[in-house]
Amino acid sequence: MFLAMIWQVYIIICSDASLYTGITTDMDRRFRQHATGRGAKYFRGRLPERLLYLEGGHTRSTASRREAEIKRMTRAAKCILISSERNELMGDGN
């Protein structure tokens, strides 16, 4: 039996106040990877500070498309997205 992976799209605020967007199947593991320098090259000169946005329910393909869509957004549009009901972190104290 094949179990489909559930992919998530996320946005992290970094130590230099930039917003990093990525995808994963395990957010806790991926954040730890970024924090210890084993994640994306983007974190070689900055540290991840906090997860601001999480959007689940994707396949690998739809997560990649959504990641690209978010990366094309302006910072202002990303801030609106972070504050939206689409953010699965809303309501849990973030």
Secondary structure, DSSP 8 states (H G I E B T S, - for coil): ------EEEEEEEETTS-EEEEEES-HHHHHHHHHTT-S-GGGGSS-EEEEEEEEEEE-HHHHHHHHHHHHTS-HHHHHHHHTSTT-TTTTTT-
